[in-house]
């Protein structure tokens, strides 16, 4: 009963968070931030929190890739995407986060070698409560809210989030943000103090 109560509490918190994001009630603290430390922190948290020993985690984000964004909210997006990728990647597989700059945008991609997603599910993945595999239990498969929250956060930054996949060959989730120059990163200043 305690586990069920905790799960329902998390679901309510996520619904409130999503509602606030969609209504614009959540303030965004935009700053110039370097993305690689956020990715490194997420991978470390997931490694410890999920005791990941059978899935290889990789960080291929350049150390000077910077964006103008809310660091805590971007952490939330990356965490959600990596956590989902690990959950749906079988033992011996891999999850890799890459980053690229394209003109005035930066893109972060989370790619896994997991089970993949059938093409008919891709257009609805970012809807609240949508689950591509309805047979998975709520306990093992999450609440169905995380990708909707990720989409709201990315869109509140003027970005876009997409998914591509091939069943049996893995998935890739990509989002973009406004690019910035890394030389003046407040994230770097905070890390050095």
Secondary structure, DSSP 4 states (H G I P E B T S, - for coil): -HHHHHHHHHHHHHHHHHHHHHHT-SPP-EEEEESHHHHHHHHHHHHHHTT--SSEEEEE--TT-EEEEEHHHHHHHHHHHHHHHHHTS-TT-EEEEEEEEETTEEEEEEEE-SS---HHHHTTTTSTT--S-TTS-HHHH--S-HHHHHHHHHHHTT--EEEEEETTTEEEEEEEEEEE-GGG-HHHHHHH-
